[in-house]
Amino acid sequence: MSTENNVSIGVVGAGLAGCEAAWQLAMRGIPVTLYEMRPKVTTPAHKTALPAELVCSNSLKSLDVSNAHGLLKSEMELAGSLIVKSAKNNSLPAGQALAVDRECFSKDIDQQLSACPQITRQNIEVKDILSLKKEHSHIILATGPLTSDDLSASLFSLLDDDGLFFYDAIAPVVFTDSVDMTVAFKASRYGKGDSDYINCPMNRVEYYRLMDNLVSSEKVPFNSFEQAKHFEGCLPVEVMASRGPDTLSFGPMKPVGLIDPRSGEQPYAVLQLRQENMSGTLFNLVGCQTRMVWSEQERVFRQIPGLEKCEFARLGSMHRNTYVNAPKHLKANLELEKQKGIYLSGQITGVEGYVESASMGIWVAMCIFAEITGITAPQPDPHTMIGALVNYLMTASKDRFQPMNSNFGLITPYSGEKKLKKKDKRLYLSELALVNWQNQLMQLNWDKISAD
């Protein structure tokens, strides 16, 4: 392998994605400077100065390869993931889940980064991206959901529009094939255009029961660094319900222009589901962004006709986050469209979750490695989980972009796909995904330059 002599990578943020990207490049002989503002500048969520600190749950979710998160970790392992290896070395008993001792996990990563001669660590706050770019050929921003105000402002100025968001307002997403279409029906209001929406009709009793449940449900409390302040354009569904029992029936759940084919009449209210991905395997609950705890979301939304047995690919949330409108501002290699040499990685790209964030560190490292060594750049393969996540970032709606976690609904179906039970189908897709991912690694010689 040969690299240009003037290649220098600056990685901003020593979270999961930043550590993974820095490690992957350093293991391939590429010098990296890893910038982390802690402990000189703290965040409201972090408690230590260690890299890769897990500030929420200590679980990296399932290890089962027929589970989307298990498949994602298996792909990362094939790429020599620092995060997955350290997690397994510091795991706790948790059944099929990969749970870790937080402190041991972060200390392990800290030691490995410090022992790597190709990684230089700097504990300073990066405030201006273009100033840092003068020192490095490539910049990777991996600063996560609590990006500092100054760095957020610097990124905002590079995007030059409203493409940087500061709060998630996420509605639940369900698997399309889990919706009961003997009750729900596809239609657009007044029959205009194609039947793009799935509609779940409610009678008066069902609607007011939903309103009562929304108002009385248990909510996630605000963290100390969050304000209990809502924007009128993205109110939680339970806040709308609390403003009066008819608010939703005159708002996002209005039935006007929709006819239930079972009765030939207009329902009292309708919950609409809108397509979430290109393949149509996922639909989101329109207007249902929420702060309800996850168990309450499952209970409340499954009382809506047509959703009694629905399976959730993603549950709703509202919390402080910093992420870009990826389909508008990022290339497939996670480079900014308007700024050559500046890349994003981790949660700021619009993926959701620990492992998803770390996987973007691997992807951006692969893309930069290909560029500086003259190898053909990898393209996101939507039949792999990592490729499917990147593909989502590229193809999601620019007007309604929301963060996404890994799930099988993102993987593009094969034509003539086998008719299998759900568990068997997911195992089948996982097996094909791992073969495809291994082939992609071989094309980069990535598997021959392993972090192991």
C-alpha positions in Angstrom: 0.0 0.0 0.0 1.2 3.5 -0.8 -0.2 6.8 0.3 0.6 10.4 -0.5 3.2 11.9 1.8 1.0 14.9 2.6 -1.9 12.9 3.7 -3.0 13.8 7.2 -6.4 13.0 8.8 -8.0 15.1 11.5 -10.8 13.4 13.4 -12.9 15.6 15.6 -14.7 13.8 18.4 -13.5 10.7 20.3 -16.9 9.0 20.5 -17.6 5.7 19.0 -17.5 6.8 15.4 -14.5 9.0 15.8 -12.5 6.3 17.6 -13.5 3.7 15.0 -12.6 5.9 12.0 -9.2 7.0 13.6 -8.3 3.3 14.4 -9.3 1.9 11.0 -7.1 4.5 9.2 -4.2 4.3 11.6 -4.1 0.5 11.3 -3.5 1.0 7.6 -0.6 3.3 8.1 -2.4 6.6 7.7 -1.5 9.3 10.3 -4.4 10.6 12.3 -4.9 13.4 14.8 -7.8 12.7 17.1 -9.3 15.8 18.7 -11.5 15.7 21.8 -12.6 18.7 23.8 -13.2 16.8 27.1 -12.1 17.1 29.8 -11.2 20.8 29.2 -14.8 21.4 27.9 -17.5 19.1 29.2 -21.0 18.3 28.0 -24.1 17.9 30.1 -24.2 14.2 29.4 -20.6 12.9 29.7 -19.2 12.0 33.1 -15.6 11.1 32.3 -12.8 12.2 30.0 -12.5 8.8 28.5 -13.1 8.1 24.7 -16.1 6.1 23.5 -18.0 6.9 26.7 -21.5 5.3 26.6 -23.7 8.1 28.0 -27.1 6.2 27.8 -27.6 2.5 27.9 -24.6 0.1 28.3 -26.1 -2.3 25.7 -25.0 -2.5 22.1 -28.1 -4.6 21.4 -28.4 -8.1 19.9 -25.6 -10.4 18.8 -28.0 -12.6 16.9 -27.1 -12.4 13.2 -30.8 -12.8 12.2 -31.3 -9.5 14.1 -30.5 -6.3 12.3 -28.2 -5.1 15.1 -26.5 -8.5 15.2 -25.9 -8.4 11.4 -24.5 -4.9 11.7 -22.0 -6.0 14.3 -21.0 -9.0 12.3 -20.2 -6.8 9.3 -18.2 -4.5 11.5 -16.3 -7.5 12.9 -15.3 -8.6 9.4 -13.9 -5.1 8.9 -11.8 -5.3 12.1 -13.9 -3.1 14.3 -12.2 -1.7 17.4 -15.6 -0.9 19.0 -17.1 -4.4 18.6 -13.8 -6.1 19.6 -13.5 -4.0 22.8 -17.2 -4.5 23.6 -16.8 -8.2 23.5 -13.6 -8.1 25.5 -15.5 -6.1 28.2 -18.9 -7.7 28.0 -21.4 -8.5 30.8 -24.0 -11.3 31.0 -27.0 -10.1 28.9 -28.4 -13.1 27.1 -28.3 -12.5 23.3 -27.4 -8.8 23.8 -23.9 -7.3 23.9 -23.8 -5.3 27.2 -20.5 -3.9 28.5 -18.9 -2.6 31.6 -18.8 1.1 30.6 -15.6 2.1 32.4 -13.7 -1.0 31.3 -14.9 -0.6 27.7 -13.8 3.0 27.5 -10.5 2.4 29.3 -9.7 -0.5 26.9 -10.3 1.8 23.9 -8.3 4.6 25.6 -5.3 2.2 26.0 -5.4 1.0 22.4 -5.6 4.4 20.9 -2.7 5.6 23.1 -0.6 2.7 22.1 -1.1 3.3 18.4 1.9 5.2 16.9 -0.1 6.5 14.0 -2.6 8.3 16.3 -1.9 11.7 17.9 -4.4 12.8 20.5 -5.2 16.4 21.3 -7.5 17.5 24.0 -8.7 20.8 22.6 -12.0 22.2 21.5 -12.3 22.6 17.7 -14.4 25.6 17.0 -13.8 26.4 13.3 -13.8 23.6 10.7 -12.1 25.6 7.9 -9.2 26.6 10.2 -8.6 23.0 11.1 -8.8 22.0 7.4 -5.6 24.1 6.8 -3.7 21.6 8.9 -5.1 18.4 7.4 -5.8 17.0 4.0 -9.0 15.4 5.3 -11.3 16.2 8.2 -13.8 13.8 9.8 -16.4 15.4 12.0 -17.7 12.8 14.5 -18.9 15.0 17.3 -22.2 13.3 18.0 -25.6 14.6 19.2 -24.0 17.1 21.6 -21.8 19.0 19.2 -20.7 22.2 20.8 -22.4 25.5 19.9 -19.3 26.9 18.2 -18.7 23.9 16.1 -22.3 23.6 15.2 -22.3 27.2 14.0 -19.2 26.5 11.9 -20.8 23.5 10.3 -24.0 25.5 9.8 -22.1 28.2 7.9 -20.6 25.5 5.6 -24.1 24.1 4.8 -25.3 27.6 4.1 -29.0 26.7 4.7 -31.3 25.2 7.3 -29.9 21.7 6.9 -28.6 21.4 10.5 -31.1 20.3 13.0 -30.9 20.5 16.8 -33.8 18.4 18.0 -35.1 15.0 16.9 -38.8 14.9 16.3 -39.2 11.3 15.4 -42.4 9.4 14.7 -42.5 5.6 15.0 -41.9 3.5 11.9 -43.5 0.1 11.3 -42.8 -2.7 8.9 -45.3 -2.5 6.1 -46.2 -6.2 6.1 -47.2 -6.0 9.8 -50.1 -3.6 9.1 -53.5 -5.3 8.9 -54.6 -4.4 5.4 -58.0 -6.0 5.9 -58.7 -2.9 8.1 -56.3 -0.3 6.8 -56.5 0.9 3.2 -54.3 2.7 0.7 -55.6 6.0 -0.6 -54.7 9.7 -1.0 -57.2 12.4 0.1 -60.0 13.0 -2.4 -58.5 10.3 -4.6 -55.9 12.7 -5.9 -52.7 11.1 -7.3 -51.7 7.6 -6.5 -52.8 5.7 -3.3 -49.6 6.7 -1.5 -50.7 6.5 2.1 -51.8 3.7 4.3 -54.9 4.8 6.2 -56.0 3.4 9.6 -59.7 4.4 10.1 -61.1 5.1 13.5 -64.7 5.5 14.7 -65.6 8.0 17.4 -65.0 5.6 20.3 -61.6 4.4 19.0 -60.5 8.0 18.4 -61.3 9.3 21.8 -59.8 6.2 23.5 -56.6 7.1 21.6 -56.8 10.7 22.9 -57.2 9.6 26.5 -54.3 7.2 26.2 -52.0 9.8 24.6 -52.7 12.3 27.4 -52.4 9.8 30.3 -49.4 7.8 29.0 -46.0 7.8 30.7 -43.6 10.3 29.1 -39.8 10.4 29.0 -38.7 13.2 31.3 -36.5 16.0 29.9 -32.8 15.8 30.7 -31.3 18.7 32.6 -29.7 20.0 29.4 -33.0 19.9 27.5 -35.7 22.6 27.5 -39.3 21.6 27.9 -40.0 23.7 24.8 -41.7 22.5 21.7 -41.8 23.9 18.2 -45.2 24.4 16.7 -44.1 22.6 13.6 -43.2 19.4 15.3 -45.3 19.1 18.4 -45.4 15.7 20.2 -48.6 14.0 19.4 -49.5 13.8 23.1 -49.1 17.6 23.4 -51.5 18.1 20.6 -53.9 15.7 22.2 -53.7 17.7 25.5 -54.8 20.9 23.8 -58.2 19.4 23.3 -59.7 16.0 22.3 -60.6 17.3 18.8 -57.2 18.8 18.0 -55.9 15.8 16.1 -59.2 15.1 14.3 -58.9 18.6 12.8 -55.1 18.2 12.3 -53.0 15.3 11.2 -55.8 12.8 11.8 -58.5 14.6 9.9 -60.6 12.2 7.8 -61.7 14.6 5.2 -61.3 13.3 1.6 -60.9 9.6 2.7 -63.5 6.9 2.4 -63.3 3.6 4.2 -63.9 0.9 1.5 -65.4 -1.4 4.1 -68.3 0.9 4.9 -68.3 3.3 2.0 -68.3 6.2 4.5 -65.8 8.7 5.8 -64.3 7.6 9.2 -64.4 9.7 12.3 -60.6 10.1 12.2 -57.7 8.5 10.3 -54.1 7.9 11.2 -52.1 8.0 8.0 -48.9 6.1 7.4 -46.4 7.5 4.9 -43.7 5.5 3.0 -40.3 5.7 4.7 -37.9 4.1 2.2 -37.6 3.5 -1.5 -38.5 -0.2 -1.4 -41.7 0.5 0.5 -40.9 -2.0 3.4 -41.3 0.7 6.0 -44.0 3.3 6.7 -44.0 6.0 9.4 -46.9 7.2 11.5 -47.6 10.7 10.3 -47.8 13.3 13.0 -46.9 10.9 15.8 -43.6 12.2 17.0 -43.6 11.6 20.7 -41.9 11.6 24.1 -43.9 8.5 25.3 -41.7 5.8 26.8 -41.3 3.0 24.3 -43.5 0.5 26.1 -46.3 3.0 26.1 -45.8 3.7 22.4 -46.3 0.0 21.6 -49.4 -0.2 23.9 -51.1 3.0 22.7 -50.4 2.8 18.9 -51.4 -0.9 18.8 -54.9 0.1 19.9 -55.4 1.9 16.5 -57.4 -0.3 14.0 -55.0 -2.0 11.6 -52.0 -1.7 13.9 -53.0 -4.2 16.5 -50.1 -6.6 15.5 -47.8 -4.1 14.0 -44.0 -4.5 14.4 -41.9 -1.4 15.0 -38.7 -0.8 13.1 -38.2 2.4 15.0 -40.0 3.9 18.0 -40.5 7.7 18.3 -38.5 10.1 20.3 -37.8 13.8 20.8 -34.5 14.9 22.3 -31.6 17.2 21.6 -29.6 16.0 18.7 -27.4 17.5 16.0 -27.5 16.0 12.6 -27.5 17.2 9.0 -30.0 16.7 6.2 -27.9 13.9 4.8 -29.7 13.4 1.4 -29.2 17.1 0.8 -25.7 17.6 2.0 -23.7 14.4 1.9 -22.2 12.2 -0.8 -22.1 8.5 -0.6 -18.6 8.7 0.9 -20.1 11.0 3.7 -18.2 14.0 2.3 -19.9 17.3 2.3 -21.3 18.2 -1.1 -20.0 21.7 -0.9 -16.7 21.2 0.9 -14.2 18.8 -0.5 -12.1 17.0 2.1 -14.6 17.5 4.9 -16.5 14.3 6.0 -19.1 13.5 8.6 -19.4 10.3 10.6 -21.5 8.9 13.4 -24.8 10.2 14.6 -24.3 13.6 13.0 -24.9 11.9 9.6 -28.4 11.0 10.6 -28.0 7.4 11.8 -29.4 6.5 15.2 -27.7 4.3 17.8 -24.3 3.3 19.2 -23.4 0.6 16.7 -24.9 2.5 13.7 -22.7 5.5 14.6 -19.6 3.4 14.9 -20.3 1.6 11.6 -20.2 5.0 9.8 -16.7 5.4 11.2 -15.7 2.3 9.4 -17.5 3.4 6.2 -15.9 6.8 6.0 -12.5 5.3 6.8 -12.9 2.9 3.9 -13.9 5.7 1.5 -11.0 7.9 2.5 -8.6 5.0 2.3 -9.8 4.2 -1.2 -9.3 7.8 -2.2 -5.8 8.3 -1.0 -4.6 4.9 -2.2 -6.2 5.2 -5.7 -8.5 2.2 -5.2 -12.0 2.3 -6.7 -14.2 3.9 -4.1 -16.7 1.6 -2.4 -20.3 2.1 -3.1 -23.1 1.5 -0.6 -24.5 -2.0 -1.2 -28.2 -1.9 -0.1 -28.1 -5.7 0.4 -25.7 -5.2 3.3 -26.6 -3.5 6.6 -23.9 -0.9 6.5 -24.6 -0.2 2.8 -28.3 0.0 3.5 -27.8 2.6 6.2 -25.6 4.7 3.9 -28.2 4.2 1.1 -30.9 5.5 3.4 -28.9 8.6 4.1 -28.6 9.2 0.4 -32.2 8.4 -0.7 -34.4 9.5 2.2 -36.7 12.5 1.6 -34.8 15.8 1.7 -38.0 17.5 2.9 -38.8 15.1 5.8 -35.4 13.6 6.7 -35.2 11.9 10.1 -32.5 9.8 11.7 -32.7 6.0 11.3 -31.4 2.9 13.1 -30.5 -0.4 11.5 -33.4 -2.6 10.5 -34.2 -5.2 7.9 -36.7 -2.9 6.2 -33.7 -0.9 4.9 -32.2 -3.8 3.0 -33.3 -3.8 -0.6 -35.3 -7.0 -1.4 -34.0 -9.3 -4.0 -36.1 -10.0 -7.1 -37.7 -13.3 -6.7 -36.8 -13.4 -3.0 -37.5 -16.7 -1.3 -40.9 -17.1 0.5 -39.7 -17.8 4.0 -41.0 -17.2 7.6 -39.8 -14.0 9.1 -37.0 -15.4 11.2 -35.7 -17.6 8.4 -36.0 -14.8 5.9 -33.9 -12.5 8.0 -31.3 -15.2 8.5 -31.2 -15.7 4.7 -30.8 -12.0 4.1 -28.0 -11.8 6.8 -26.1 -14.7 5.2 -26.3 -13.0 1.8 -25.3 -9.6 3.3 -22.2 -11.0 5.0 -21.1 -12.6 1.7 -21.6 -9.3 -0.2 -19.9 -7.3 2.6 -16.9 -9.7 2.6 -16.6 -9.3 -1.2 -16.6 -5.5 -0.8 -13.8 -5.7 1.8 -11.8 -8.0 -0.4 -12.0 -5.5 -3.2 -10.3 -2.9 -0.9 -7.9 -5.5 0.5 -9.4 -4.4 3.8 -9.6 -8.0 5.1 -5.8 -8.3 4.6 -5.0 -5.2 6.6 -7.0 -6.1 9.7 -7.0 -4.2 13.0 -6.4 -7.6 14.6 
